Amino acid sequence: PDTAVALLYLESFGNPRRFARIARRVGRRKPIVAVKSGRSAAGARASSSHTGALLAASDVTVDALFRQAGVIRTDTLAELFDVATLLANQPRPRGRRVGIVTNAGGPGILCADACEAAGLQVVELSAGLRVRLAGGLPAEASTTNPVDMLAAAPAEHFRRTVELVVASGEVDSVIVIFIPPLLTEPAEVARAVRAATDAAGRTIPLLTVFMSAEGSPPELRAGDSTIPNYAFPEDAARALGRAAEYGSWRERPEGRFPDLPDARRDEAAAVLAAALAEGPEPHWLAPDQVATLLDCYGIAMAELRMAGTPHEAGAVAAELGGPVALKAVAPGLIHKTEAHAVRLGLSGADQVQTAAEEMRMTVGAEGYTVEQFLVQRMVPGGVELLVGVVHDPSFGPVVACGAGGTAVELLKDVAVGLTPLTDRDAAEMVRSLATFPLLDGYRGAAKADVAALEELLLRVAALVEAHPQVAELDCNPVLALADGAVVVDARVRVEAASPPLPLAARRR
């Protein structure tokens, strides 16, 4: 009970899943702030799938763990203590709206820029508040946000302006910036700022920036409360941004883990056991095995059939009817597009058979031996996405969701989460993507079924959490449609699983 904030310096995790379980529980009562060294990609495990390539070059797993558990991650030790000073002495931010009060225009603008970069909102003040502010300031002063009271502002101007902004209800926090002019003493301003916060009831966090050689005035510290002071506006903005993110996490519902009564876990386990028995391992599942595995967890995949020859491929296309996609299946062939192993929009048996004969030669020229052909019904429209998993030996399954298609590694628009995922985790992953507007009716396009995409993400996460033999899973593309979400292409790599973690190590 005597601890207000927990601070951590980390180099590695002995048991990250257990850490996450404990941190999630503790973080709901008091903030945890951590700085972790070792961000380089040295020693990252090489991966063959699109998902592996996206996740191998950074410590995004640590970011995901901290984000889901509510841990505030800082980049430096100095920032660690900046954030801790704020959280230990001021109320938790309830939102991202920030007001800036200053006697110097330049630092005020720098602070506004830093606030926006930290995810805060430098909101426009209402007309009524601006009229009240102007009533006590010179005509040349600016009552926009930042509020610039001019260099000669006396302590009384600080007191009145801060009190009005804090009490307005239009901002969730306030940053006060003071540069010592020739006449006004820092101690007087510090006493005025403290008086203003006392009068307003200390309902929202207030930070100060006294840009003077003397540093923080002792008048900011009185009794059991302290107004945190920072040397530069950017320091205050970064600390407030971290605190606001934590405040947002505290306000969010905890989320629930999905219940999948329709999942056929035993059948999925049998598919994986049979694949591992085939050897050698690790290896990639055949397309029909992938389709069966996904179906065991209710993950919709575009209808497909396998064919052994070009003639059979044409016959299968005639049975499916309508436009189809033709894909070559060959040992070691992972990225089909680069090997010219995909043809789209084919119609009729003759066209498919001819395309298969040509594909056998072109793929062979790339060094692969075509063993089978996959004929798949085309899915019209939709937004291309990637949903994938890489099994990390320490963190367990790492789930990725992002922009899909052939340019996935170029765009690098991806959100990452650790299993088990809650419905809240899945929703936040999807909405954090830079390409999310494409799902939400960008420029008049039809809105995609985001709920179906989130459910697909939860089902993939449940699959890999229950079956550690899945070392990598790559669904790319997943087409988000107006009604549903469908996997068009998927790959699964399996390998013998390590012994299960003890109960205490599991996150759920």
C-alpha positions, 0 to 999 in steps of 0.5 A, spaced: 500 500 500 505 504 500 507 503 493 504 508 488 508 506 482 512 500 480 519 502 476 522 496 472 529 496 468 529 489 464 534 486 460 530 480 458 524 476 461 525 469 465 518 467 464 514 473 459 507 469 459 507 469 467 510 476 467 504 479 463 499 475 467 501 478 474 502 485 470 495 485 467 493 484 474 497 489 478 496 494 473 489 495 474 491 498 481 497 502 480 501 503 474 508 499 472 513 503 468 518 499 465 525 501 460 527 495 457 534 494 453 536 490 448 532 492 442 536 490 436 534 485 431 541 481 433 539 474 434 532 474 431 530 467 428 530 467 421 523 465 418 520 463 411 513 466 412 510 473 411 508 474 418 515 471 420 519 477 416 514 482 419 516 480 426 523 478 426 526 485 425 524 488 432 522 487 439 515 488 437 513 482 442 515 486 448 511 492 445 505 487 445 506 484 451 507 491 455 501 494 451 496 488 453 498 488 460 498 495 461 505 496 462 508 503 460 514 503 456 519 508 456 525 509 451 530 511 457 531 511 464 530 519 464 523 518 461 522 512 466 523 517 472 519 523 468 513 519 467 514 516 475 514 523 477 507 525 474 504 518 476 506 519 483 504 526 484 498 527 480 491 524 478 491 519 472 489 523 466 482 521 464 483 523 456 488 526 451 486 533 451 491 538 453 491 545 455 498 549 454 499 556 458 505 559 457 509 566 457 513 565 451 510 563 444 516 559 442 516 554 447 509 553 447 509 551 440 514 546 441 510 543 446 504 543 442 508 539 437 511 534 442 504 533 445 501 531 438 507 527 437 505 523 443 498 522 441 495 528 445 490 533 443 491 540 443 484 542 443 481 549 441 478 552 447 471 554 447 469 562 445 466 563 452 473 560 455 477 565 451 472 571 453 474 569 460 481 568 459 482 575 455 478 579 461 485 578 465 490 579 460 493 584 455 490 585 448 496 582 445 495 576 448 493 570 445 487 566 448 488 560 443 491 553 445 497 554 447 495 560 451 500 565 450 500 571 456 506 574 453 513 575 456 511 580 462 506 576 465 506 577 472 504 571 477 497 573 478 496 572 470 499 565 471 494 564 477 488 566 474 489 563 467 491 556 470 485 556 474 480 558 469 483 552 464 483 547 469 476 548 472 473 549 464 472 542 463 475 542 456 481 539 457 484 533 461 491 536 463 495 542 463 502 544 462 504 550 464 511 553 461 515 559 464 521 563 462 523 568 467 523 575 465 526 581 468 521 582 473 517 576 475 520 571 480 520 564 479 518 563 486 512 567 485 509 564 479 510 557 482 506 559 488 501 562 483 500 555 480 499 551 486 494 556 488 490 555 482 490 548 482 488 548 489 482 552 488 480 548 482 481 542 486 486 538 483 482 534 479 486 533 473 494 533 472 498 539 472 505 539 469 510 545 469 516 547 465 520 552 469 526 553 464 531 557 468 538 555 471 535 554 478 531 548 476 525 546 479 522 552 485 521 549 492 514 552 492 512 547 487 513 542 493 508 543 499 506 538 504 504 531 501 503 533 494 508 535 488 507 539 482 512 535 477 517 540 473 521 538 467 527 542 464 524 542 457 517 542 454 518 536 450 520 532 456 513 534 459 509 532 453 512 525 452 511 524 460 504 526 459 503 522 453 505 516 456 501 517 462 495 518 458 496 512 454 496 508 461 489 512 463 486 510 457 488 502 458 485 503 465 478 506 462 477 500 457 474 494 459 478 488 460 475 484 455 473 476 454 477 470 452 472 467 446 468 461 447 468 456 441 464 451 442 464 449 435 471 448 435 473 441 433 480 440 437 481 433 437 480 433 430 485 439 429 490 435 433 489 429 429 491 433 423 497 435 426 499 429 429 499 425 422 503 431 419 508 430 424 508 423 423 510 424 415 516 427 417 521 430 416 520 435 420 519 441 421 515 442 414 509 445 411 502 442 411 499 440 404 494 445 402 488 440 403 491 439 410 491 447 411 484 447 409 482 442 414 485 445 420 482 451 419 475 448 418 476 445 425 476 452 428 471 455 424 475 459 419 472 460 413 477 459 407 475 460 399 472 453 396 478 449 393 480 442 390 486 439 389 488 436 382 494 432 380 495 434 372 493 439 368 487 435 365 484 434 372 485 441 374 481 443 368 475 438 370 475 441 377 474 448 374 468 446 370 465 442 377 466 449 381 464 453 375 465 461 375 472 464 375 477 460 379 484 461 381 490 456 379 496 455 384 501 450 383 503 446 389 511 444 389 516 442 395 519 448 398 515 453 394 512 458 399 511 465 396 507 463 389 507 469 386 514 470 385 515 463 382 509 465 377 505 459 380 498 463 381 493 465 375 487 468 377 480 469 374 480 463 369 474 460 366 472 454 363 476 447 363 480 449 357 483 455 359 485 452 366 488 446 363 492 450 358 494 455 364 496 449 368 501 446 363 504 453 362 505 454 369 508 447 370 513 449 365 514 456 368 515 454 375 519 448 373 524 454 370 524 457 377 527 450 380 521 447 383 517 441 381 510 441 381 506 435 384 499 438 384 495 444 382 490 447 387 483 450 383 480 455 388 473 459 387 475 466 386 472 471 391 470 478 388 472 484 392 474 485 399 480 488 402 486 484 402 489 483 409 494 478 413 493 474 419 499 470 421 502 467 427 509 466 429 511 461 435 516 465 439 520 460 444 519 465 450 513 469 448 509 463 445 504 464 439 505 472 436 499 474 432 500 479 427 494 482 423 496 487 417 495 490 410 496 483 406 497 481 399 503 481 395 506 488 398 505 486 405 513 486 407 513 493 403 507 496 407 509 493 414 502 496 416 501 490 422 499 490 429 501 485 434 498 481 440 500 475 444 495 469 445 491 468 448 487 474 445 481 477 448 475 480 444 478 487 446 485 485 444 482 483 437 478 490 436 484 494 438 489 490 433 484 491 427 483 499 429 490 500 430 492 499 422 494 505 418 489 501 413 483 501 417 480 506 413 479 501 407 475 497 412 471 503 414 468 505 408 474 509 405 472 514 400 465 512 399 467 504 399 462 499 402 464 498 409 467 491 411 465 486 416 470 488 421 466 484 426 467 478 422 475 479 421 475 480 429 472 473 430 477 470 425 483 473 428 480 470 435 479 463 432 486 463 429 489 465 436 485 460 439 488 455 434 495 456 435 494 457 443 491 450 443 496 447 438 503 449 440 505 444 434 503 450 429 510 454 429 508 459 423 501 460 420 500 465 414 493 467 412 495 472 406 490 474 403 484 474 408 479 478 404 474 482 408 468 483 405 461 486 406 459 480 409 464 476 412 471 474 412 475 469 408 482 466 407 484 466 400 491 463 401 494 460 407 500 456 409 502 452 416 509 450 418 509 445 424 514 442 428 514 438 434 512 442 440 516 443 447 513 440 453 507 445 456 508 450 460 507 449 468 500 452 470 503 458 473 507 460 467 500 461 463 497 468 461 490 465 462 
